[in-house]
């Protein structure tokens, strides 16, 4: 049985002043998310975590730091996609060796116009290089960034040929027809949209939950929307999570998530971004802070002081 379900935060990555990963703060943030932060799981080193801006060694070191922390790896999937095939294999193999519950694999994302057969061949090659036994693989469908989709027919082929290995897919398109269609096409295949709004459709569409950037701060609301005792409680919590996300999403998402963490924690170091991404400008910070203070977010203090 897959252990990764429910509200999963695409964790932001705290940085030192010289653009290195702050491992202690990263572990602390993950510990918070799995506790008071209301999350069932964590997507480590994904898009929100700025993973593709880090070197292979930096990513491996972050994975090893989390694995050594005592946090339950059964509640983590880790991004292992890379432009270089060998790097993707090494990251995926390390995720398997360390015991993470899942490896989240982007398609090869530099060369565009790759057809479904090439995508299938790529995932097959990674799986065979790493070894399917004991590997739990999730596909990361984000064509707006990668330029390469995971077409439903390709996903179905891979699921059919690696039924014990291919566990699910994260869909960052916001297209519930795509997400719901895959869930219906492939029973037992865990499909995660990338925004809290999908929680309201999870039961109807057979979705496994959501993997969201804004769950770094909306986790308690999203959890109440997913598991609240009454329909009224679930609807109210979902509305608040969606409202908070909408305010954050008015700005570049990764920078705005980090700005929100800085506002909630009082720790300005959360504003550090890995080049080429940049923090929000002063006027953007003021606008976001004003908007968020009109929500229930600051009442819940839904972020840690790390």
PAZAPA-4460 file (N, C-alpha, C; in steps of 0.05 Angstrom, whole numbers, plus 32768, in hexadecimal, padded with zeros to 4 digits):
% residues 306
    n_x    n_y    n_z   ca_x   ca_y   ca_z    c_x    c_y    c_z   seq   type   mol
   8011   7FE8   8000   8000   8000   8000   8011   8019   8000     1      X     A
   800B   802C   7FEF   801A   8045   7FEE   8015   8056   8007     2      X     A
   802B   8061   8012   8028   8071   802A   8025   808F   8025     3      X     A
   802A   8097   800C   8029   80B3   8005   800D   80BA   7FFB     4      X     A
   7FFD   80C6   800C   7FE2   80CE   8005   7FDB   80E6   8015     5      X     A
   7FC7   80F5   800D   7FBD   810C   801C   7FCA   8126   8015     6      X     A
   7FCF   8136   8029   7FDB   8151   8025   7FF9   814F   8026     7      X     A
   8006   8154   800F   8023   8153   800D   802E   816E   8006     8      X     A
   8040   8178   8016   804D   8192   8011   8065   818F   7FFE     9      X     A
   8066   819E   7FE9   807E   81A1   7FD9   8090   81B4   7FE8    10      X     A
   80A2   81A9   7FF8   80B0   81B8   800C   80C3   81CD   8000    11      X     A
   80C2   81E5   800B   80D6   81FA   8004   80F1   81F2   8010    12      X     A
   8106   81FB   8003   8121   81F5   800D   812F   820D   8018    13      X     A
   8135   820E   8032   8143   8225   803E   8160   8225   8035    14      X     A
   816B   823D   8032   8186   8240   8028   8197   8250   803C    15      X     A
   81B1   824B   803A   81C4   825C   8048   81CA   8275   8038    16      X     A
   81DA   8287   8042   81E0   82A0   8034   81F2   829B   801C    17      X     A
   81FE   8284   8019   820F   827E   8001   8202   826A   7FEE    18      X     A
   81E7   8269   7FEF   81D8   8259   7FDD   81DC   823B   7FE0    19      X     A
   81E2   8232   7FF8   81E3   8216   7FFE   81C9   820E   800C    20      X     A
   81C2   81F5   800C   81AA   81EC   801A   81B0   81EB   8038    21      X     A
   819E   81F7   8047   81A1   81F8   8064   8194   81DE   806F    22      X     A
   81A4   81C9   8073   8199   81AF   8079   818A   81AF   8094    23      X     A
   8194   81BC   80A8   8187   81BC   80C2   816B   81C9   80C0    24      X     A
   816A   81DF   80B2   8150   81ED   80AF   813D   81DD   809D    25      X     A
   8148   81CF   8089   8137   81BE   8078   812B   81A8   8088    26      X     A
   813B   819B   8099   8130   8185   80AA   811B   8190   80BD    27      X     A
   8121   81A8   80C8   810E   81B4   80DB   80F3   81BB   80CD    28      X     A
   80F5   81C5   80B5   80DD   81CC   80A6   80CD   81B2   80A0    29      X     A
   80DA   819D   8097   80CD   8184   8092   80BF   8179   80AB    30      X     A
   80CD   817B   80C1   80C2   8171   80DA   80A9   8180   80E1    31      X     A
   80AA   819B   80DD   8092   81AB   80E2   807B   81A3   80D0    32      X     A
   8081   81A0   80B6   806B   819A   80A3   805D   8180   80AA    33      X     A
   806C   816C   80B3   8060   8152   80BA   8052   8152   80D5    34      X     A
   8055   8168   80E4   8048   816B   80FE   8033   8180   80FE    35      X     A
   803A   8197   810A   8027   81AD   810C   801F   81B8   80F0    36      X     A
   8030   81B3   80DC   802A   81BD   80C2   8014   81AE   80B3    37      X     A
   800A   8199   80BF   7FF2   818C   80B5   7FF5   817A   809C    38      X     A
   800D   8174   8094   8011   8165   807B   8014   8147   8080    39      X     A
   800A   8138   806E   800D   811B   806F   8028   8112   8064    40      X     A
   8033   8122   8052   804C   811B   8046   805A   8133   803B    41      X     A
   8072   812F   8030   8083   8144   8026   808F   813B   800B    42      X     A
   808E   814E   7FF8   809D   814B   7FDF   80B6   815B   7FE2    43      X     A
   80CC   814E   7FE7   80E6   815B   7FEB   80F3   8160   7FD0    44      X     A
   8100   8177   7FCE   810F   817E   7FB6   80FF   817B   7F9C    45      X     A
   80E8   8189   7F9C   80D8   818B   7F84   80DC   81A7   7F78    46      X     A
   80C9   81B0   7F68   80CA   81CB   7F5C   80CB   81E0   7F72    47      X     A
   80B9   81DF   7F85   80B9   81F2   7F9B   80D3   81F1   7FAA    48      X     A
   80DF   81DA   7FAC   80F8   81D7   7FBA   8110   81DF   7FA9    49      X     A
   810B   81E9   7F91   8120   81F4   7F7F   8135   81DF   7F78    50      X     A
   812C   81C6   7F76   813F   81B0   7F73   8151   81B1   7F5B    51      X     A
   8146   81B9   7F44   8156   81B8   7F2C   816B   81CE   7F2B    52      X     A
   816B   81E0   7F3F   8180   81F5   7F41   8197   81EC   7F52    53      X     A
   8195   81D4   7F5F   81AA   81CA   7F6F   81BA   81B5   7F60    54      X     A
   81D3   81B2   7F68   81E4   819E   7F5C   81DC   8182   7F65    55      X     A
   81E6   816E   7F57   81E1   8153   7F5F   81EA   814E   7F7C    56      X     A
   8202   8157   7F82   820D   8153   7F9D   81FC   8160   7FB2    57      X     A
   81F2   8179   7FAD   81E1   8187   7FC0   81C7   8177   7FC5    58      X     A
   81BB   816D   7FAF   81A2   815F   7FB2   81A6   8145   7FC1    59      X     A
   81BB   8136   7FBB   81C1   811D   7FCA   81C6   8123   7FE7    60      X     A
   81D4   8139   7FED   81D9   8140   8009   81C0   8147   8018    61      X     A
   81AD   8155   800B   8194   815B   8018   8184   8142   801D    62      X     A
   8183   8130   800B   8175   8117   800F   8181   8107   8026    63      X     A
   819B   8107   8028   81A9   80F8   803D   81A4   8106   8058    64      X     A
   81A3   8120   8059   819E   812E   8072   8182   8128   807C    65      X     A
   816E   8128   806B   8153   8121   8073   8151   8104   807C    66      X     A
   815F   80F2   806D   815E   80D6   8074   816B   80D1   808F    67      X     A
   817F   80E1   8096   818D   80DD   80B0   817F   80EB   80C7    68      X     A
   816A   80FA   80C2   815D   810A   80D6   814A   80FB   80E9    69      X     A
   8143   80E3   80E1   812F   80D4   80F1   8113   80D9   80E8    70      X     A
   810E   80EC   80D5   80F3   80F0   80CB   80EA   80D7   80BC    71      X     A
   80D0   80D2   80BB   80C6   80B9   80AE   80C7   80BC   8090    72      X     A
   80DA   80AE   8083   80DD   80AF   8066   80C5   80A3   8058    73      X     A
   80B4   8094   8066   809C   8089   805B   8088   80A0   8053    74      X     A
   808E   80B8   805C   807C   80CF   8056   8089   80E3   8043    75      X     A
   809F   80DA   8036   80AD   80EC   8024   80AF   80E0   8007    76      X     A
   80A9   80F1   7FF4   80B3   80EB   7FD9   80C7   8101   7FD2    77      X     A
   80DB   80FA   7FC2   80F0   810D   7FBC   80F4   8110   7F9E    78      X     A
   80F7   8129   7F95   80FA   812E   7F79   8115   8123   7F6F    79      X     A
   8115   8113   7F5A   812E   8108   7F4F   8132   810E   7F32    80      X     A
   8122   811F   7F26   8125   8126   7F0A   813D   8137   7F06    81      X     A
   814A   8133   7EEF   8162   8143   7EE8   8165   8143   7EC9    82      X     A
   8172   8157   7EBF   8176   8158   7EA2   8188   8142   7E98    83      X     A
   819C   813A   7EA8   81AE   8125   7EA1   81A3   810A   7EAA    84      X     A
   81A3   80F7   7E98   8198   80DC   7E9E   81A6   80D0   7EB6    85      X     A
   81C1   80D1   7EB6   81D0   80C4   7ECC   81C9   80D1   7EE7    86      X     A
   81C6   80EC   7EE7   81BF   80F9   7F00   81A3   80F0   7F0A    87      X     A
   8190   80EE   7EF8   8175   80E5   7F00   8177   80C8   7F0B    88      X     A
   8187   80B8   7EFF   818A   809C   7F09   8197   809C   7F25    89      X     A
   81AC   80AC   7F28   81BA   80AD   7F42   81A7   80B7   7F58    90      X     A
   8198   80CC   7F52   8185   80D7   7F66   816F   80C3   7F6D    91      X     A
   8165   80B6   7F58   814F   80A2   7F5D   815A   808A   7F6C    92      X     A
   8172   8081   7F65   817E   806B   7F74   8183   8072   7F91    93      X     A
   818B   808B   7F97   8190   8093   7FB2   8175   8095   7FC2    94      X     A
   8160   809E   7FB5   8146   809F   7FC2   813D   8083   7FCA    95      X     A
   8142   8070   7FB8   813B   8054   7FBE   814D   8049   7FD5    96      X     A
   8167   804E   7FD3   817A   8043   7FE7   8175   804E   8003    97      X     A
   816E   8068   8004   816A   8075   801E   814F   806E   802B    98      X     A
   813C   8065   801A   8123   805C   8025   810C   8070   8023    99      X     A
   810F   8085   8011   80F9   8097   800D   80E1   8087   8001   100      X     A
   80C9   8090   8008   80B1   8082   7FFF   80AD   8085   7FE1   101      X     A
   80B8   8099   7FD4   80B5   809C   7FB8   80CA   80AE   7FAC   102      X     A
   80D0   80A9   7F92   80E1   80BB   7F82   80CF   80C8   7F6D   103      X     A
   80D0   80E2   7F6B   80BE   80F1   7F59   80CF   80FA   7F41   104      X     A
   80C9   80EF   7F2A   80DA   80F1   7F12   80CE   8103   7EFD   105      X     A
   80DB   8119   7EF8   80D5   812A   7EE1   80DD   811A   7EC7   106      X     A
   80CF   8120   7EB1   80D9   8116   7E97   80F3   8125   7E90   107      X     A
   8102   811C   7E7D   811A   812B   7E74   8110   8146   7E69   108      X     A
   811C   815C   7E73   810F   8176   7E6E   811F   818A   7E5F   109      X     A
   8135   8183   7E52   8143   8197   7E42   813A   8195   7E25   110      X     A
   813A   817E   7E19   8132   817B   7DFD   8114   817A   7DFC   111      X     A
   8108   818C   7DEC   80EB   818D   7DEA   80E2   817D   7DD2   112      X     A
   80C7   8179   7DD0   80BC   816A   7DBA   80C0   814D   7DBC   113      X     A
   80C7   8143   7DD4   80CB   8126   7DD8   80B0   8118   7DD8   114      X     A
   80AD   8103   7DC9   8093   80F5   7DC7   8090   80E1   7DDE   115      X     A
   8079   80D6   7DE0   8072   80C3   7DF6   8084   80AB   7DF6   116      X     A
   808B   80A1   7DDF   809D   8089   7DDE   80B8   808F   7DEB   117      X     A
   80C2   80A7   7DE5   80DC   80AF   7DF1   80DA   80B2   7E0F   118      X     A
   80C3   80BE   7E18   80BF   80C1   7E35   80BD   80A5   7E43   119      X     A
   80AF   8093   7E36   80AD   8078   7E41   80C8   806B   7E42   120      X     A
   80D8   806E   7E2D   80F3   8062   7E2C   8104   806E   7E42   121      X     A
   8101   8088   7E47   8111   8095   7E5C   810B   808A   7E77   122      X     A
   80F1   8089   7E7E   80E9   807F   7E99   80F0   8062   7E9C   123      X     A
   80ED   8053   7E86   80F5   8036   7E87   8113   8034   7E8C   124      X     A
   8123   8044   7E7F   8140   8043   7E83   8148   804A   7E9F   125      X     A
   813C   805F   7EAB   8141   8066   7EC6   813A   804F   7ED9   126      X     A
   8122   8044   7ED5   8118   802E   7EE6   812B   8016   7EE5   127      X     A
   8133   800F   7ECD   8144   7FF8   7ECA   8160   7FFC   7ED4   128      X     A
   816A   8015   7ED1   8185   801B   7EDC   8184   801A   7EFB   129      X     A
   8170   8025   7F07   816E   8026   7F24   8166   800B   7F2F   130      X     A
   8155   7FFC   7F20   814B   7FE3   7F29   812F   7FE6   7F34   131      X     A
   811B   7FD9   7F28   80FF   7FDD   7F30   80F9   7FD2   7F4C   132      X     A
   8107   7FBE   7F54   8101   7FB1   7F6E   8106   7FC6   7F85   133      X     A
   80F1   7FCB   7F94   80F4   7FDD   7FAB   80F2   7FFA   7FA3   134      X     A
   80EE   8000   7F8A   80ED   801C   7F81   80CF   8025   7F80   135      X     A
   80C9   803B   7F8C   80AF   8047   7F89   80B1   8061   7F7A   136      X     A
   80A7   8061   7F61   80AB   8077   7F4F   8091   8086   7F4A   137      X     A
   8093   80A1   7F4B   807D   80B2   7F44   8086   80C4   7F2D   138      X     A
   8074   80C9   7F1B   807A   80DA   7F04   8071   80F7   7F0A   139      X     A
   8081   810A   7F00   807B   8126   7F05   8074   8134   7EEB   140      X     A
   805A   8139   7EE8   804E   8144   7ECF   804C   8163   7ED3   141      X     A
   805F   8171   7EC6   805F   818E   7EC9   8069   819A   7EAE   142      X     A
   805A   8196   7E99   8064   819F   7E7E   8068   81BD   7E7C   143      X     A
   805B   81CD   7E8C   8061   81EA   7E8B   807E   81F0   7E91   144      X     A
   808A   81E0   7EA3   80A7   81E4   7EA9   80B9   81D1   7E9A   145      X     A
   80B1   81B8   7E98   80C2   81A4   7E8C   80C1   81A5   7E6D   146      X     A
   80AA   81AE   7E62   80A6   81AD   7E46   80A1   8192   7E3B   147      X     A
   80A0   817E   7E4C   809B   8162   7E44   8085   8156   7E55   148      X     A
   806F   814E   7E49   8059   8143   7E59   805C   8125   7E5E   149      X     A
   804E   811C   7E72   8049   80FF   7E75   802D   80FA   7E6A   150      X     A
   802C   80F2   7E51   8012   80ED   7E45   8004   80D5   7E52   151      X     A
   7FEA   80D5   7E54   7FDC   80BF   7E61   7FE3   80A3   7E56   152      X     A
   7FE7   80A1   7E3B   7FED   8087   7E30   8009   807E   7E39   153      X     A
   801C   8091   7E3C   8036   808A   7E46   8035   8081   7E63   154      X     A
   8026   808F   7E73   8023   8088   7E8F   8016   806C   7E91   155      X     A
   8002   8067   7E81   7FF5   804D   7E82   8008   8036   7E7A   156      X     A
   8018   803B   7E66   802C   8027   7E5D   803F   8021   7E74   157      X     A
   804A   8036   7E80   805D   8033   7E95   8051   8025   7EAE   158      X     A
   8039   802C   7EB4   802B   801F   7ECB   8027   8001   7EC5   159      X     A
   8020   7FFB   7EAC   801B   7FDF   7EA5   8035   7FCF   7EA6   160      X     A
   804B   7FDB   7E9F   8064   7FCC   7E9E   8074   7FCD   7EB8   161      X     A
   806E   7FE0   7EC9   807B   7FE1   7EE3   8066   7FE5   7EF9   162      X     A
   8054   7FD2   7EFC   803D   7FD6   7F0E   8045   7FD8   7F2C   163      X     A
   805B   7FCB   7F33   8064   7FCC   7F4F   8076   7FE4   7F55   164      X     A
   807F   7FF1   7F40   8092   8007   7F43   8085   8022   7F40   165      X     A
   8075   8025   7F2B   8069   803F   7F25   8050   8043   7F36   166      X     A
   8053   8055   7F4A   803E   8058   7F5E   802A   806F   7F59   167      X     A
   8033   8084   7F4B   8021   809A   7F48   802D   80B1   7F37   168      X     A
   801F   80C8   7F38   8027   80DF   7F28   801F   80F8   7F36   169      X     A
   8031   810C   7F35   802A   8127   7F3D   8023   8138   7F24   170      X     A
   800C   8144   7F24   8004   8154   7F0D   8003   8172   7F14   171      X     A
   8015   8181   7F08   8017   819E   7F0F   800A   81AF   7EF9   172      X     A
   7FF8   81A3   7EE9   7FEB   81B3   7ED4   7FD2   81C1   7EDE   173      X     A
   7FC6   81B7   7EF3   7FAC   81C1   7EFC   7F95   81B7   7EEC   174      X     A
   7F9A   81A4   7EDA   7F85   8198   7EC9   7F79   8180   7ED7   175      X     A
   7F62   8183   7EE4   7F56   816D   7EF2   7F4B   8158   7EDF   176      X     A
   7F46   815F   7EC6   7F3F   814A   7EB2   7F56   8137   7EAE   177      X     A
   7F6E   8142   7EAD   7F86   8130   7EAA   7F89   811F   7EC3   178      X     A
   7F89   812C   7EDB   7F8D   811E   7EF4   7F78   8109   7EF8   179      X     A
   7F5F   8112   7EF6   7F49   80FF   7EFB   7F48   80E9   7EE6   180      X     A
   7F4F   80F0   7ECD   7F4F   80DC   7EB8   7F63   80C6   7EBE   181      X     A
   7F7B   80CE   7EC7   7F90   80BA   7ECE   7F87   80A8   7EE5   182      X     A
   7F7B   80B5   7EF9   7F72   80A6   7F11   7F5D   8091   7F09   183      X     A
   7F4C   8099   7EF6   7F37   8086   7EED   7F43   8071   7EDB   184      X     A
   7F56   8078   7ECA   7F62   8065   7EB7   7F73   8050   7EC6   185      X     A
   7F80   8058   7EDC   7F93   8047   7EE9   7F8B   8044   7F07   186      X     A
   7F79   8032   7F0D   7F71   802E   7F29   7F89   8026   7F3A   187      X     A
   7F8A   8033   7F52   7FA1   802D   7F64   7FB9   803E   7F5F   188      X     A
   7FB8   804E   7F4A   7FCE   8060   7F43   7FC9   807B   7F50   189      X     A
   7FDB   8085   7F61   7FD6   809C   7F71   7FDD   80B6   7F61   190      X     A
   7FC8   80C6   7F5C   7FCB   80DE   7F4D   7FC7   80F6   7F60   191      X     A
   7FDB   8108   7F5F   7FDA   8120   7F71   7FDB   8139   7F61   192      X     A
   7FC5   8148   7F60   7FC6   8163   7F55   7FD7   8175   7F67   193      X     A
   7FDC   818D   7F5E   7FF0   819E   7F6C   7FE4   81B6   7F7A   194      X     A
   7FCA   81B6   7F7E   7FBE   81CD   7F8C   7FA9   81C3   7F9F   195      X     A
   7FA5   81D2   7FB5   7F92   81CA   7FCA   7F75   81C7   7FC0   196      X     A
   7F6E   81D7   7FAC   7F52   81D6   7FA2   7F4A   81B9   7F9A   197      X     A
   7F5E   81A9   7F91   7F58   818E   7F88   7F4E   817C   7F9E   198      X     A
   7F54   8184   7FB7   7F4B   8174   7FCE   7F2C   8171   7FCD   199      X     A
   7F1E   8186   7FC5   7F01   8185   7FC4   7EF6   8171   7FAF   200      X     A
   7F07   8169   7F9D   7EFF   8156   7F88   7F0C   813A   7F8C   201      X     A
   7F1C   8137   7FA1   7F2C   811F   7FA4   7F1B   8106   7FA5   202      X     A
   7F06   8106   7FB5   7EF6   80EE   7FB7   7EE7   80E8   7F9C   203      X     A
   7EDD   80FD   7F90   7ECE   80FA   7F77   7EDF   80EF   7F61   204      X     A
   7EF8   80F9   7F5F   7F09   80F2   7F48   7F1D   80DB   7F4F   205      X     A
   7F1D   80D2   7F68   7F2F   80BD   7F6F   7F4C   80C6   7F72   206      X     A
   7F50   80DF   7F7A   7F6B   80EA   7F7D   7F77   80E2   7F99   207      X     A
   7F91   80E0   7F9A   7F9F   80D8   7FB3   7FA3   80EE   7FC6   208      X     A
   7F9E   8107   7FBE   7FA3   811E   7FCF   7FAD   8135   7FBE   209      X     A
   7FC0   8145   7FC9   7FCD   8159   7FB9   7FE9   815D   7FC2   210      X     A
   7FFA   8165   7FB0   8016   816C   7FB6   8019   818A   7FAF   211      X     A
   801A   819B   7FC3   8017   81B7   7FBE   802E   81C8   7FCA   212      X     A
   8037   81DC   7FBA   804B   81EF   7FC4   8040   81FE   7FDC   213      X     A
   8027   8206   7FDA   801C   8217   7FF0   8015   8207   8009   214      X     A
   8016   81EC   8007   8012   81DC   8020   8029   81E1   8034   215      X     A
   803F   81EE   802C   8053   81F7   803F   8046   8208   8054   216      X     A
   8031   8216   804E   8024   8228   8061   8006   8222   8065   217      X     A
   7FFA   8215   8051   7FDD   820F   8054   7FD7   81F4   805F   218      X     A
   7FEC   81E5   8067   7FE8   81C9   806F   7FD1   81C4   8082   219      X     A
   7FCF   81D3   8098   7FB9   81CE   80AB   7F9D   81D1   809F   220      X     A
   7F9B   81E5   808D   7F81   81EA   8080   7F7B   81D3   806C   221      X     A
   7F90   81CC   805C   7F8D   81B7   8048   7F86   819C   8056   222      X     A
   7F93   8197   806C   7F8D   817E   807B   7F71   817E   8084   223      X     A
   7F67   8194   808F   7F4B   8195   8098   7F38   8192   8081   224      X     A
   7F40   819C   8069   7F2F   8199   8051   7F2E   817C   8049   225      X     A
   7F44   816D   804E   7F46   8151   8045   7F39   813E   8059   226      X     A
   7F3B   8144   8072   7F33   8130   8087   7F20   813C   809C   227      X     A
   7F16   8154   8097   7F04   8160   80AB   7EEC   814F   80B2   228      X     A
   7EE1   8152   80C9   7ECC   8140   80D3   7EB1   8145   80C5   229      X     A
   7EAC   815D   80BD   7E92   8163   80B1   7E97   8170   8096   230      X     A
   7E83   816F   8085   7E85   817C   806B   7E89   819A   806D   231      X     A
   7E7B   81A6   8080   7E7E   81C3   8084   7E9B   81CA   808C   232      X     A
   7EA6   81BA   809E   7EC2   81BF   80A6   7ED5   81BC   808E   233      X     A
   7ED1   81A7   807F   7EE2   81A2   8068   7EE0   81B9   8053   234      X     A
   7EC7   81C2   804E   7EC3   81D7   803A   7ECF   81F1   8044   235      X     A
   7ECC   81F8   805D   7ED7   8211   8067   7EF6   8210   8066   236      X     A
   7F02   81FA   806E   7F1F   81F8   806D   7F29   81F9   8051   237      X     A
   7F1B   81EC   803E   7F24   81EC   8022   7F23   8208   8017   238      X     A
   7F0D   8216   801D   7F0A   8232   8014   7F22   8243   801D   239      X     A
   7F2A   8240   8036   7F40   8250   8041   7F5A   8248   8034   240      X     A
   7F5F   822E   8031   7F78   8225   8023   7F79   8230   8007   241      X     A
   7F63   822F   7FF9   7F62   8239   7FDD   7F67   8257   7FDD   242      X     A
   7F5B   8265   7FF0   7F5E   8283   7FF1   7F7B   828A   7FF6   243      X     A
   7F88   827C   8009   7FA4   8282   800F   7FB5   827D   7FF7   244      X     A
   7FB1   8266   7FEA   7FC0   825F   7FD2   7FBD   8274   7FBC   245      X     A
   7FA5   827D   7FB9   7F9F   8291   7FA4   7FAF   82AB   7FA9   246      X     A
   7FB1   82B3   7FC2   7FC1   82CB   7FC8   7FDE   82C7   7FC2   247      X     A
   7FE9   82B0   7FCA   8005   82AA   7FC6   800B   82A7   7FA8   248      X     A
   7FF9   829B   7F99   7FFD   8295   7F7C   7FFB   82AE   7F6B   249      X     A
   7FF5   82C5   7F76   7FF5   82DE   7F67   8012   82E6   7F60   250      X     A
   8025   82DA   7F6D   8041   82E0   7F6A   8050   82C7   7F61   251      X     A
   8069   82CA   7F59   8079   82B2   7F52   8078   829E   7F6A   252      X     A
   806F   8286   7F64   8066   8274   7F79   807B   826C   7F8E   253      X     A
   8093   8264   7F84   80A7   825B   7F97   80B0   8273   7FA9   254      X     A
   80B4   828A   7F9D   80BC   82A1   7FAD   80A7   82A9   7FC0   255      X     A
   808E   82A7   7FB8   8077   82AF   7FC9   8074   829C   7FE0   256      X     A
   8078   8282   7FDB   8077   826E   7FF1   808D   8275   8006   257      X     A
   80A5   827A   7FFC   80BB   8280   800F   80B5   829B   801E   258      X     A
   80AA   82AE   8010   80A3   82C7   801D   808E   82C2   8033   259      X     A
   807B   82B1   802D   8066   82AB   8041   8072   829D   805A   260      X     A
   8085   828B   8055   8093   827E   806B   80A3   8293   807B   261      X     A
   80AF   82A6   806E   80BE   82BB   807C   80AB   82CC   808D   262      X     A
   8094   82D3   8082   8080   82E3   8090   8076   82D4   80A9   263      X     A
   8070   82BB   80A6   8064   82AC   80BC   8078   82A5   80D2   264      X     A
   8091   829F   80C9   80A5   8297   80DD   80B5   82AE   80E8   265      X     A
   80B4   82C5   80DB   80C5   82DB   80E3   80E2   82D8   80DB   266      X     A
   80E8   82C3   80CB   8104   82BD   80C3   8108   82C7   80A6   267      X     A
   8116   82DD   80A3   811B   82E9   8089   812C   82D6   8077   268      X     A
   813A   82C3   8082   814B   82B2   8072   813A   82A0   8060   269      X     A
   8121   829D   8065   8110   828E   8053   810E   829B   8038   270      X     A
   8114   82B4   8036   8112   82C3   801C   8129   82BB   8009   271      X     A
   813D   82AE   8012   8154   82A7   8001   814A   8294   7FEB   272      X     A
   8152   829A   7FD2   814A   828A   7FBB   8164   8281   7FAD   273      X     A
   8162   826A   7FA0   8178   8260   7F90   8176   826C   7F74   274      X     A
   818C   8279   7F6B   818B   8283   7F50   8184   826D   7F3C   275      X     A
   8174   8272   7F27   816D   828D   7F1E   8154   8299   7F2A   276      X     A
   8147   828C   7F3D   812F   8298   7F49   8137   82AF   7F5C   277      X     A
   8124   82C1   7F60   8128   82D9   7F70   8112   82DC   7F85   278      X     A
   8118   82E8   7F9C   8104   82EE   7FAF   80F0   8302   7FA5   279      X     A
   80D9   8304   7FB2   80C6   8319   7FAB   80D2   8335   7FB0   280      X     A
   80CA   8347   7F9F   80D2   8363   7FA3   80C2   836F   7FBA   281      X     A
   80CC   8386   7FC4   80C0   8392   7FDC   80A3   8397   7FDA   282      X     A
   809A   83A2   7FC3   807D   83A8   7FC0   806D   838E   7FBE   283      X     A
   8078   8379   7FB3   806B   835F   7FB2   8068   8354   7FCE   284      X     A
   807D   8356   7FDD   807D   834C   7FF9   8067   835A   8009   285      X     A
   8065   8374   8006   8051   8383   8015   8035   837B   800D   286      X     A
   8031   8378   7FF2   8016   8370   7FE8   800E   8354   7FF2   287      X     A
   8021   8342   7FF1   801B   8327   7FFA   8015   8326   8018   288      X     A
   8025   8334   8028   8021   8334   8045   8006   8340   804B   289      X     A
   7FFE   8355   803E   7FE4   8362   8044   7FCE   834E   803D   290      X     A
   7FD0   8340   8026   7FBB   832E   801E   7FB9   8316   8031   291      X     A
   7FD0   830B   8039   7FCF   82F4   804B   7FC5   82FA   8067   292      X     A
   7FCA   8313   8070   7FC0   831A   808A   7FA2   831C   808B   293      X     A
   7F95   831D   8074   7F78   831D   8073   7F6C   8301   8072   294      X     A
   7F7E   82EC   8071   7F75   82D1   8072   7F78   82C6   808E   295      X     A
   7F72   82AC   8092   7F74   829F   80AC   7F90   8295   80B1   296      X     A
   7FA3   8299   809E   7FBD   828D   80A0   7FCC   8296   80B9   297      X     A
   7FCC   82B0   80BF   7FDB   82BA   80D6   7FCD   82B3   80F0   298      X     A
   7FB3   82AD   80EF   7FA5   82A4   8108   7FAF   8289   8110   299      X     A
   7FB4   8278   80FC   7FBD   825D   8102   7FDB   825B   8106   300      X     A
   7FEA   8270   80FD   8007   826F   80FE   8011   8256   80F1   301      X     A
   8006   8250   80D8   800B   8237   80CC   8026   8235   80BF   302      X     A
   803B   823D   80CD   8056   8239   80C4   8069   823A   80DC   303      X     A
   8080   822D   80DA   8092   822A   80F0   80A4   8242   80F4   304      X     A
   80AE   8245   810C   80C5   8256   8110   80DD   8243   8112   305      X     A
   80EC   8242   80FC   8102   822E   80FA   811C   823B   8102   306      X     A
***
